[in-house]
Amino acid sequence: MATVTYDKATRIYPGSDKPAVDQLDIAIEDGEFLVLVGPSGCGKSTSLRMLAGLEDVDGGAIRIGDRDVTHLPPKDRDIAMVFQNYALYPHMTVADNMGFALKIAGVPKAEIRQKVEDAARILDLTEYLGRKPKALSGGQRQRVAMGRAIVREPQVFLMDEPLSNLDAKLRVQTRTQIASLQRRLGITTVYVTHDQVEAMTMGDRVAVLKDGLLQQIDSPRNMYDRPANLFVAGFIGSPAMNLVEVPITDGGVKFGSDVVPVPREALTTAADKGDRTVTVGVRPEHFEVVERPEGKGGEPGGVAVTVNVVEELGADGYVYGTAEVGGEQKDIVVRVNGRRVPEKGSVLHVVPRTGELHVFSTSSGERIGD
C-alpha cells in the first residue's frame, strides 16, 4: 500500500498552449478512496493517466509512496488499472484473463491459480472461471477486470469510469461492491467518474476539477454542505443547487417579498469587493413551502414559484418551476412531500430555511461569509 502525491503536476498536449491539467496538487492517504469528478474535458482522465504513466508530465512531479514515478514507465509503477471498456482477451477464459499479468511476470502456475481462485471468491466469480468473456454479462465482465487488478496486489488501483457501460440498476449495485471491496482490501484507489452521485456515494474524499484546475477537495459531506465556489455548488448535488443573484439589503438579502438573513461577514466581504448583489444557493430540500397567510393581504410570503413539471419519486417529489427573483425569471427546483404533490400550473410560495443559505460573491464566484 502507498500514498499518492500530485505535486503541481501539469500536462500540456502538443499543439495546445492551455494545460489539460494545471498544477494539480493532491495528497492521497495510504488506503484512501479518492474520486476525481468533473464535466467532460475537465482533465480528470488525463490526471489518472499521468499517474498510470500513460501521459507525459510536463511540469511538477508525481510520487507513489516515497518513489518519484514522474518519468517511470507504467510497468514499473506497481499500479493496476480498470478501464471503462473492460479490455478482456476474448479468446481466453475468465481464469486466464485474471491471471495473465502474473503469467507474463513468470509467477508459478500453482500460485497464479491460488490468487485467481481467491479473487474469484471475493468477486463471486468462481462458477464463471472456465467461461469466455462473451458468455458473461456486462457486470460480470467488469468484475473480471476488477479481479485481474486484484490478483496483481498493486500498491494503487486506478479506475477510469469503470461503471459507465452498465445499466442504471447494475451501476448502483456494482459501485456498492467496489466501495466495500476497496475498504476490505485497503488498497489506495483513484477513481474517475463524471457522475457526481457516484462520487458522493463512493469516495472517502472527492476532488472536483474544471478546465484542468482543482476546484475543491473534501469529504462528500463537507463538499455538499460547504461548496467552495459557484461551480462546485452547481455541480455537486442532484438535483442541482438553486443559484440566484439577489440584491443586498439591510440585515440580509431580498428574496422575493422577504428579507432573508445571511451572515454579516458575507455582506461585509461583498461590500469590500464592490458588489451590490450576492449569489445565493439553496438546495431543493432546504426550501420551506409557506402555506399560512402572512401580511395584510393574506398572501403567503416568500417567492411565488409557478409549477411547470413535477417529478414523483414515491417518498419525495421534485417541483421544477419558474419564479421572479431579483427582477428576473429564474428556474427553481423544490423538494416536496411525495404524498402532497402540487398540480402542474399551480403556484407554490417558498422561503429558504434559516441557516441553510449558501452565499457566493457575484464577481468572483467564491464562497463568502462562513
Disulfide bonds with the S-S distance in Angstrom:
none
